[in-house]
Structure formats: structure tokens, C-alpha cells
Amino acid sequence: MESPSIWRSIGGGIEENILAILDASDARDSQDAIDDRIAFLDAVRAASIVPESGTPPTNKMFEAVFQILRVGKSLELMMASFQLLNELDKRYPRVYLSNSDKSKSSSNAPLELVVVKEAWSPFFPGLGTSSSEREAAGKDSGGPLDSSHFQLLIQELAEVNRKANFQTLDTKSLGRMLLFQYLVNVLEGDVLPRNSVHEETMKWAFLRESFLNMLLGSRKLNYKGLVRDCLAIMCGLSEIQSAFSNNQIYPENSVAKSPDTCDTAVAIALPEIGNKTCTAMQKFLILIMELDISKKKAEMQGYTTRADGVRTPLVEVILDELTYNSEILSPFLQVFNEPKWKLEIILQYFWKYTAKPSIRTRRSNGSSDDATFSGALKCFSSSTSTKGIIKKIGIEVVQLLLAHGFKAHLFLLSEQCPALGISDFNEDVRGNSLVEICKNMISAFNSMKRADEHMEVLSFGKEALFTAATILSTKT
């Protein structure tokens, strides 16, 4: 569909006047220059956001705002440009559904995708086909990114967060976090409307052209390395956030003791920016996993081609990382809190080391002993299978998986039935009563105790058992 008239950008005269604010401060690196850039951002907001009949900034203006976010040296500037870019994307989306409101009132109204081709984007077209000239532009001028730039950003964030050291974080590090958050917002805003149309039409072409699919399909991207770095970022930030929440880090004291390595603005902003970066990383991983599901459906129906390539599903890559780097398992499960995918990862971890129960088919009557959390708990019904699981996985890891799986399962139950009843559950939890799950949870821990007399129930295991016992006391 053609671009709407609202995307007729600001006129050349206004553009020149607003950009002139930046030209006056390009050669300076002082508070005056920062003030000029703040004035520029305010002028863009006044022209495009404040008036109801505002028009989008020109591509040059968009590029200038993005450049401030990418290469700015002031946290105030980077946060202001980050906020403005998100406001502009919300006001002037690049991709959207033209009749989403109509579809709610009429089931016969098909969804129509609108792609504004002339709209500015923080990504190069194609993402994976940048030339050396593009690479230079991306690195030095704060211009758009291709897949290699995106991976470099992730690598830089991972390097800092692997150290899990508050003192290594500076303004530049927080700027990278803000940049990553913004790029994830762009990826989400692009792929979600496409996925809505794909689900209605089953046309893979809508998702094939998404930024996310092109990014992941780029030959310049080391996909498994990217995932490894993403997990390192989540776990590193999780440890830093935990240190803040446990009062192990006092921003003001840290700044006072180490003025050369950290400043007050960084210390104050880190908890919020770090937490939102964790949220953005989880969102990024979920977007990939949802895309994997859509691609698998398209492949099964013959809609994909060789050009779409082959990519290992993200869940499998995450499982490999969690298996071979057990140190990140606990922090990952602690910080990754989306229940559906968290439970899926936990179950896949179990089936990686145990005999997977038979999966229910459409013709079956819905046996509860399938590849669900209930099926995982029933693997502990005999001493032989319990000892086998403990030997293969380790008793601490088993406790960790069961405790987090139980929590995720309860959350899914509460979403499907606020009163925690046992009817109308989705495919993952249908037929598994709350009482049965709680009994099997306690039984699984008792079975592990019999298998290992020296077993110590860890804190998160105790919490899960207490929750199960409390629910049983109210249900029986």
C-alpha cells in the first residue's frame, strides 16, 4: 500500500533552520555544544511531536538525532535523543496495519500492511550487504547500521557485562545500552504488524522482508556468537542489578571513592538503564523465537525457498549455551521471566537428558502424560528414573529447573484462569490440575531426597515447595 500523506516531511526551509542549530556546534565539545544539541532536539520535537498536525522530520534530521544517540558523549544528550526517537517512531511508524481498528469490529475485514518505504531507518536496506563505504559511514559518522555493526554493538556490551563490574561501566556503555534498546524497539515495531498479517494470510513474504529476519539471515552475522553474547549481557546485568538491590553497591559512595572510573550520572542512571536493557534483551530473544515458529509453519506449508536459508531455532542454541556453560543457568532463569518461553526452555532442557514423553496428536484424547511440565514431574515417579536424571543433570540443576518451571507453570495457570481453576487451559497446561501439579512437585523433591540422602534443598527449591504446600492446604 502507498505511503500516507502524513509522511510528507518538514519543508526544506524549516529543515535548514533546525539543522543550523547543530552546524554552529559541530566543531565544539563543550557545555555550549551540548546546550545547542538539546535545543536542536527540542526544535525537532516542537515541529513534529507537539502540534497535532505535525509532520515527520526529514531523513537528515532523523540521521542527526540518531547520530547524537550513537556518538554522543553526554548522557543527557543520549537519553534525550533516545526518548525523541521513540516518540517519533510511535507518532510516525514505518510499518503498521491500516485497518486494525476495523478488524476488531468486523471479522471479515482483512488486515492490510502499510510499509512507508521513504521513511528513515536506523538499519541499512538489506542489512547484510553493506560495502566498505557503508561500514566506514556506520562506524565514524553515527549513521545507519548493518548486521556487522549490530553484532559489534552486542559484542561491546557483552565484553563489559561479562566482567559484571560496576566500575567498568561509563557513559559510553550506557549509550550502547540505550542504542540497543532503541534498535529492539525498531525491530519490534517492524515485525509485529508483519506477523499479524502473516498469521491471517500465511504469506511468509511479509516476515521475510522484516528487519529481524534480514538481520538474522545475514551472512555477515555470527548467529550463535550473537546469542552467546546476548546471554552474557543478560546475566552480567542481572548480577549488577542484584548487587544494587542487595545494597552491595552504593552509587554515591562508589563515585566518591573512584572519581576517575565513574561519574555520578552513570551511577544514578545505571539501575534503570540496566534493567530496561535486560527487558529489551528478553524482548529481542522472544521476537526471534516467535519468528522461528512462524518460519517453521511456513516451511511446513512450502512457502519458504532456499533463499530463506537454514537457521538453528533459538531455543536450541540457548539450550546448548546453558548446557555447556552451567554458570549462566541460574542467572538466566532468574532474569528471563516470560513464562511461556521460560517453561519451554526448561522442558527442552529436561528432554535433552531424559526420554521425552509421547506428544499428544489431534486424534488422541489428550493424555496428560505428554511433553508438559506435568510430564516432566512424572519422570520422578520412580527411583530408577530419578537417579538417572540426577546423574545426568545434577541435583542442584534439577532443583533449579523444577523451581523455575513450577513458578512459570503457575503463572500460565493464573493467566488462563485468574481463580487458578483447572478448566479452559491452553495446549501447554490443559488437563493438568493445580492440585495434581503441586502434589507431583512435592513428590519429585521427596523422590530426589530418597535417591540422594545427602541432598540439601536449596533456597529456591524451598520457596517452590512452600508455595505448593500452601496451595494444597487451600485446595484440600
C-alpha positions as CSV (number, residue, x, y, z in Angstrom):
1,M,0.0,0.0,0.0
2,E,1.2,3.5,-0.8
3,S,2.6,5.7,2.0
4,P,0.1,8.0,3.6
5,S,0.2,11.8,3.0
6,I,1.3,12.3,6.7
7,W,4.8,11.2,5.7
8,R,5.3,14.4,3.7
9,S,8.3,15.7,5.7
10,I,9.1,19.1,7.0
11,G,9.8,21.6,4.3
12,G,13.4,22.5,3.3
13,G,13.4,25.9,4.9
14,I,12.4,24.6,8.3
15,E,14.9,21.8,8.0
16,E,17.7,24.2,7.3
17,N,16.8,26.4,10.2
18,I,16.7,23.4,12.6
19,L,19.9,21.8,11.3
20,A,21.7,25.1,11.5
21,I,21.5,24.8,15.3
22,L,23.8,21.7,15.0
23,D,26.1,23.3,12.5
24,A,27.0,26.0,14.9
25,S,28.2,23.5,17.5
26,D,29.8,20.8,15.3
27,A,33.4,22.0,16.0
28,R,32.9,22.3,19.7
29,D,32.9,19.9,22.6
30,S,31.7,21.9,25.5
31,Q,28.6,22.6,27.6
32,D,27.6,25.2,24.9
33,A,27.7,22.5,22.3
34,I,25.6,20.2,24.5
35,D,23.1,23.0,25.0
36,D,22.9,23.6,21.2
37,R,22.2,19.9,20.6
38,I,19.5,19.9,23.3
39,A,18.0,23.0,21.6
40,F,18.1,21.0,18.3
41,L,16.2,18.1,19.8
42,D,13.7,20.4,21.3
43,A,13.2,22.1,17.9
44,V,12.6,18.7,16.2
45,R,10.1,17.8,19.0
46,A,8.3,21.2,18.6
47,A,8.0,20.7,14.8
48,S,7.0,17.0,14.7
49,I,5.6,15.9,18.1
50,V,3.9,18.8,19.8
51,P,1.5,20.0,17.1
52,E,-1.4,17.6,16.3
53,S,-0.9,18.3,12.6
54,G,2.9,17.9,12.9
55,T,4.9,16.2,10.1
56,P,7.8,13.8,10.3
57,P,11.3,15.2,10.4
58,T,13.3,14.9,7.2
59,N,15.7,12.0,6.8
60,K,18.6,14.4,7.5
61,M,17.0,15.4,10.8
62,F,16.4,11.8,11.7
63,E,20.0,11.0,11.0
64,A,21.2,13.9,13.1
65,V,19.1,12.8,16.1
66,F,20.3,9.2,15.7
67,Q,23.9,10.4,15.4
68,I,23.5,12.1,18.8
69,L,22.4,8.8,20.3
70,R,25.2,6.8,18.6
71,V,28.2,9.0,19.2
72,G,27.1,11.5,21.8
73,K,29.4,12.0,24.8
74,S,26.8,13.4,27.2
75,L,24.4,11.0,29.0
76,E,21.8,13.8,29.0
77,L,22.0,14.1,25.2
78,M,21.9,10.4,24.6
79,M,18.8,10.0,26.8
80,A,17.1,12.9,25.2
81,S,17.8,11.7,21.7
82,F,16.7,8.1,22.7
83,Q,13.4,9.4,24.0
84,L,12.8,11.6,21.0
85,L,13.5,8.8,18.5
86,N,11.0,6.5,20.3
87,E,8.4,9.3,20.3
88,L,8.9,9.9,16.6
89,D,8.6,6.2,15.8
90,K,5.4,5.9,17.8
91,R,4.0,9.0,16.0
92,Y,5.2,8.1,12.5
93,P,5.5,4.3,12.3
94,R,7.4,2.8,9.4
95,V,5.2,-0.3,9.3
96,Y,1.6,-0.5,10.5
97,L,-1.8,-2.0,9.9
98,S,-4.1,0.4,8.1
99,N,-7.4,-1.1,9.3
100,S,-6.5,-2.8,12.6
101,D,-9.4,-0.9,14.3
102,K,-11.8,-2.1,11.7
103,S,-10.7,-5.7,12.1
104,K,-11.8,-5.6,15.7
105,S,-15.3,-4.7,14.8
106,S,-15.6,-6.8,11.7
107,S,-14.2,-10.3,11.5
108,N,-14.4,-10.1,7.7
109,A,-12.2,-7.1,7.3
110,P,-8.7,-8.3,6.2
111,L,-5.7,-6.7,7.8
112,E,-3.7,-4.5,5.4
113,L,0.0,-3.8,5.9
114,V,1.4,-0.4,5.2
115,V,5.1,0.0,4.6
116,V,6.4,3.5,4.4
117,K,9.3,3.0,2.0
118,E,10.6,6.6,2.1
119,A,10.8,6.5,5.9
120,W,14.2,6.9,7.6
121,S,15.5,3.7,9.3
122,P,18.4,3.1,11.6
123,F,19.3,0.0,9.6
124,F,20.8,-0.1,6.1
125,P,18.4,-1.6,3.5
126,G,19.2,-5.3,3.2
127,L,21.3,-5.2,6.4
128,G,23.7,-7.9,5.2
129,T,25.0,-6.4,2.0
130,S,26.9,-3.3,3.2
131,S,30.0,-2.2,1.4
132,S,33.2,-0.9,2.9
133,E,31.9,2.6,2.4
134,R,28.8,1.8,4.4
135,E,31.0,0.2,7.1
136,A,33.0,3.4,7.4
137,A,29.9,5.5,7.5
138,G,28.4,3.3,10.2
139,K,31.5,3.4,12.4
140,D,32.6,7.0,12.1
141,S,29.5,9.2,11.4
142,G,26.9,7.5,13.6
143,G,24.9,6.6,10.6
144,P,22.7,3.5,10.0
145,L,23.8,0.0,11.0
146,D,24.1,-3.2,9.1
147,S,24.3,-6.7,10.6
148,S,28.0,-6.4,11.3
149,H,27.5,-3.2,13.2
150,F,24.7,-4.7,15.2
151,Q,26.9,-7.7,16.1
152,L,29.7,-5.3,17.1
153,L,27.3,-3.4,19.4
154,I,26.3,-6.7,21.1
155,Q,29.9,-7.8,21.4
156,E,30.9,-4.5,23.1
157,L,28.0,-4.7,25.5
158,A,28.9,-8.4,26.3
159,E,32.5,-7.5,26.9
160,V,31.6,-5.0,29.6
161,N,28.9,-7.1,31.2
162,R,30.9,-10.3,31.3
163,K,33.0,-8.6,33.9
164,A,29.9,-7.8,35.9
165,N,31.8,-4.9,37.4
166,F,30.1,-1.6,38.2
167,Q,33.3,0.3,37.9
168,T,33.9,-0.7,34.2
169,L,30.6,1.0,33.1
170,D,30.8,4.5,31.8
171,T,28.8,7.0,29.8
172,K,29.7,5.2,26.6
173,S,28.5,1.9,28.0
174,L,25.1,3.3,28.9
175,G,24.9,4.9,25.5
176,R,25.3,1.5,23.9
177,M,22.6,0.1,26.1
178,L,20.2,2.9,25.1
179,L,21.1,2.3,21.4
180,F,20.4,-1.4,21.8
181,Q,17.0,-0.6,23.4
182,Y,16.1,1.7,20.6
183,L,17.1,-0.8,17.9
184,V,15.0,-3.6,19.6
185,N,12.0,-1.2,19.6
186,V,12.5,-0.6,15.9
187,L,12.8,-4.4,15.2
188,E,9.6,-5.0,17.3
189,G,7.7,-2.2,15.6
190,D,8.6,-3.6,12.2
191,V,8.0,-7.3,12.8
192,L,4.8,-7.3,14.9
193,P,2.4,-5.8,12.3
194,R,4.0,-8.1,9.7
195,N,3.4,-11.1,11.9
196,S,-0.2,-10.1,12.4
197,V,-0.8,-10.2,8.6
198,H,1.2,-13.4,8.3
199,E,-1.0,-15.1,10.8
200,E,-4.1,-14.1,8.8
201,T,-2.8,-14.7,5.3
202,M,0.0,-17.3,6.0
203,K,2.2,-15.4,3.4
204,W,5.8,-15.8,4.6
205,A,6.8,-12.9,2.3
206,F,5.6,-10.4,4.9
207,L,8.0,-11.7,7.5
208,R,10.8,-12.5,5.1
209,E,11.1,-8.7,4.4
210,S,11.3,-7.8,8.1
211,F,14.4,-6.2,9.6
212,L,14.7,-9.0,12.1
213,N,14.6,-11.8,9.5
214,M,17.1,-10.0,7.3
215,L,19.4,-9.3,10.3
216,L,19.4,-13.0,11.4
217,G,19.8,-14.2,7.8
218,S,22.8,-12.1,7.0
219,R,26.0,-13.9,6.2
220,K,27.9,-11.2,8.0
221,L,26.3,-12.2,11.3
222,N,27.7,-14.9,13.5
223,Y,24.4,-16.1,14.8
224,K,25.5,-18.4,17.6
225,G,28.1,-15.9,18.7
226,L,25.4,-13.3,18.9
227,V,23.2,-15.5,21.1
228,R,26.1,-16.3,23.4
229,D,26.8,-12.6,23.8
230,C,23.1,-11.8,24.4
231,L,23.0,-14.3,27.3
232,A,26.2,-12.8,28.7
233,I,24.7,-9.4,28.6
234,M,21.5,-10.5,30.4
235,C,23.4,-12.4,33.1
236,G,26.0,-9.7,33.6
237,L,23.4,-7.0,34.0
238,S,21.4,-9.3,36.3
239,E,24.4,-9.6,38.6
240,I,24.9,-5.9,38.7
241,Q,21.2,-5.2,39.3
242,S,21.3,-7.8,42.1
243,A,24.2,-6.0,43.7
244,F,22.3,-2.8,43.6
245,S,19.1,-4.3,45.1
246,N,21.1,-6.0,47.8
247,N,22.9,-2.7,48.7
248,Q,26.2,-4.1,47.8
249,I,26.7,-1.1,45.5
250,Y,26.1,2.4,46.7
251,P,26.3,4.7,43.7
252,E,27.2,7.8,45.6
253,N,29.9,6.0,47.6
254,S,31.3,4.3,44.6
255,V,31.6,7.6,42.8
256,A,33.1,9.3,45.8
257,K,35.8,6.5,46.1
258,S,36.5,6.2,42.4
259,P,36.0,9.6,40.7
260,D,38.4,8.6,37.8
261,T,36.4,5.5,36.8
262,C,32.8,6.5,37.2
263,D,30.7,9.6,37.4
264,T,27.6,10.4,39.4
265,A,25.3,10.5,36.3
266,V,26.3,6.9,35.4
267,A,25.9,5.7,38.9
268,I,22.4,7.1,39.2
269,A,21.2,6.1,35.7
270,L,22.7,2.6,35.7
271,P,20.0,0.7,37.7
272,E,17.1,1.9,35.4
273,I,19.0,1.7,32.1
274,G,20.5,-1.7,33.0
275,N,17.1,-3.1,34.0
276,K,15.5,-1.8,30.8
277,T,18.3,-3.3,28.8
278,C,17.6,-6.7,30.3
279,T,14.0,-6.2,29.4
280,A,14.9,-5.2,25.8
281,M,17.2,-8.3,25.5
282,Q,14.4,-10.6,26.6
283,K,12.1,-8.9,24.1
284,F,14.8,-9.4,21.4
285,L,15.1,-13.1,22.2
286,I,11.3,-13.6,22.3
287,L,10.9,-11.9,18.9
288,I,13.5,-14.3,17.4
289,M,11.7,-17.4,19.0
290,E,8.3,-16.2,17.7
291,L,9.9,-15.7,14.2
292,D,11.3,-19.2,14.4
293,I,7.8,-20.6,15.0
294,S,6.4,-18.6,12.1
295,K,9.2,-19.7,9.8
296,K,8.7,-23.3,10.8
297,K,5.0,-23.1,9.9
298,A,5.9,-21.5,6.5
299,E,8.4,-24.3,5.8
300,M,5.8,-27.0,6.6
301,Q,3.4,-25.4,4.2
302,G,6.1,-25.0,1.5
303,Y,6.2,-21.2,1.5
304,T,9.9,-20.8,2.1
305,T,12.7,-21.2,-0.5
306,R,16.4,-21.9,-0.5
307,A,17.0,-18.1,-0.3
308,D,15.5,-18.1,3.2
309,G,18.4,-20.2,4.4
310,V,18.5,-22.6,7.4
311,R,18.9,-21.3,10.9
312,T,19.0,-23.3,14.1
313,P,16.0,-22.4,16.3
314,L,17.0,-20.0,19.1
315,V,15.6,-22.3,21.8
316,E,18.1,-25.0,20.7
317,V,21.0,-22.5,20.7
318,I,20.1,-21.2,24.2
319,L,19.9,-24.8,25.4
320,D,23.4,-25.6,24.1
321,E,24.8,-22.5,25.9
322,L,23.0,-23.2,29.2
323,T,24.2,-26.8,29.0
324,Y,27.9,-26.1,28.3
325,N,28.1,-23.0,30.5
326,S,26.2,-24.1,33.6
327,E,27.4,-20.9,35.4
328,I,24.9,-18.8,33.5
329,L,21.9,-21.1,34.0
330,S,20.8,-19.7,37.4
331,P,21.2,-16.0,36.5
332,F,19.5,-16.6,33.1
333,L,16.4,-18.3,34.7
334,Q,16.4,-15.5,37.3
335,V,16.3,-12.7,34.8
336,F,14.3,-14.3,31.9
337,N,10.8,-14.1,33.3
338,E,8.5,-14.6,30.3
339,P,6.6,-17.7,31.5
340,K,5.7,-19.3,28.2
341,W,9.1,-19.4,26.7
342,K,10.8,-19.9,30.1
343,L,8.8,-23.1,30.6
344,E,9.6,-24.2,27.0
345,I,13.3,-23.8,27.6
346,I,13.1,-25.7,30.9
347,L,11.1,-28.5,29.4
348,Q,13.5,-28.8,26.4
349,Y,16.4,-28.9,28.9
350,F,14.8,-31.9,30.6
351,W,14.0,-33.7,27.4
352,K,17.7,-33.2,26.3
353,Y,18.7,-35.7,29.0
354,T,15.6,-37.8,29.5
355,A,13.2,-39.8,27.4
356,K,10.7,-37.4,26.1
357,P,7.1,-38.4,26.7
358,S,4.9,-39.0,23.7
359,I,3.4,-35.9,22.2
360,R,-0.3,-35.7,22.0
361,T,-1.7,-35.8,18.5
362,R,-5.0,-34.3,17.2
363,R,-6.6,-37.8,17.2
364,S,-5.6,-38.6,20.8
365,N,-7.9,-37.9,23.7
366,G,-5.4,-35.6,25.4
367,S,-3.3,-37.8,27.7
368,S,-1.9,-35.6,30.5
369,D,1.4,-37.6,30.3
370,D,2.8,-35.6,27.4
371,A,5.7,-33.1,26.9
372,T,4.4,-30.6,29.5
373,F,5.6,-29.7,33.0
374,S,3.3,-32.4,34.4
375,G,5.1,-34.9,32.2
376,A,8.4,-33.7,33.5
377,L,7.3,-34.1,37.1
378,K,6.2,-37.6,36.4
379,C,9.7,-38.5,35.4
380,F,10.5,-38.5,39.1
381,S,7.8,-41.1,39.9
382,S,10.3,-44.0,40.1
383,S,13.6,-44.2,41.9
384,T,15.4,-45.5,38.8
385,S,14.4,-42.6,36.6
386,T,15.1,-40.1,39.4
387,K,18.6,-41.4,39.9
388,G,19.2,-41.3,36.2
389,I,18.1,-37.6,35.9
390,I,20.2,-36.6,38.9
391,K,23.2,-38.4,37.4
392,K,22.8,-36.7,34.0
393,I,21.8,-33.2,35.1
394,G,23.0,-32.8,38.7
395,I,20.8,-32.4,41.7
396,E,21.2,-28.6,42.0
397,V,20.4,-28.0,38.4
398,V,17.3,-30.3,38.7
399,Q,16.1,-28.2,41.7
400,L,16.7,-25.0,39.8
401,L,14.7,-26.3,36.7
402,L,11.8,-27.6,38.8
403,A,11.5,-24.5,40.9
404,H,11.5,-22.1,38.0
405,G,9.4,-24.4,35.9
406,F,6.8,-24.6,38.7
407,K,6.7,-20.8,39.0
408,A,6.3,-20.3,35.3
409,H,3.6,-23.0,35.2
410,L,1.6,-21.3,38.0
411,F,1.9,-18.0,36.2
412,L,0.4,-19.6,33.0
413,L,-2.4,-21.1,35.0
414,S,-3.2,-17.8,36.6
415,E,-3.2,-16.1,33.2
416,Q,-5.6,-18.7,31.8
417,C,-7.8,-18.8,34.8
418,P,-7.5,-15.9,37.3
419,A,-9.0,-18.0,40.1
420,L,-6.4,-20.7,39.5
421,G,-9.1,-23.2,38.4
422,I,-8.5,-26.2,36.2
423,S,-10.6,-25.6,33.1
424,D,-10.1,-23.9,29.7
425,F,-6.3,-24.1,29.8
426,N,-4.2,-23.6,26.7
427,E,-2.5,-26.6,25.0
428,D,0.5,-26.5,27.3
429,V,-1.4,-26.7,30.5
430,R,-4.8,-28.2,29.6
431,G,-5.8,-31.2,31.7
432,N,-3.2,-30.7,34.4
433,S,-5.0,-29.8,37.6
434,L,-3.4,-27.4,40.0
435,V,-3.7,-29.9,42.9
436,E,-2.0,-32.6,40.8
437,I,0.9,-30.4,39.8
438,C,1.5,-29.4,43.5
439,K,1.4,-32.9,44.7
440,N,3.8,-34.1,41.9
441,M,6.1,-31.2,42.7
442,I,6.4,-32.2,46.3
443,S,6.7,-35.9,45.3
444,A,9.5,-35.1,42.9
445,F,11.6,-33.5,45.7
446,N,10.8,-36.4,48.0
447,S,11.9,-38.8,45.3
448,M,15.2,-36.9,45.0
449,K,15.8,-37.0,48.7
450,R,15.3,-40.8,48.7
451,A,17.8,-41.0,45.8
452,D,20.4,-38.8,47.5
453,E,20.3,-38.9,51.3
454,H,22.8,-36.0,51.4
455,M,20.6,-33.7,49.3
456,E,20.3,-30.2,50.5
457,V,17.1,-28.4,49.4
458,L,18.3,-25.0,48.1
459,S,16.5,-21.7,48.8
460,F,14.6,-21.5,45.5
461,G,13.6,-25.2,46.0
462,K,12.2,-24.4,49.5
463,E,10.3,-21.5,48.1
464,A,8.7,-23.7,45.5
465,L,7.8,-26.4,48.0
466,F,6.3,-23.9,50.4
467,T,4.2,-22.5,47.5
468,A,3.0,-26.0,46.6
469,A,2.2,-26.9,50.2
470,T,0.3,-23.6,50.7
471,I,-1.8,-24.1,47.6
472,L,-2.6,-27.7,48.6
473,S,-3.7,-26.5,52.1
474,T,-6.3,-24.2,50.4
475,K,-7.5,-26.7,47.9
476,T,-8.0,-29.7,50.1
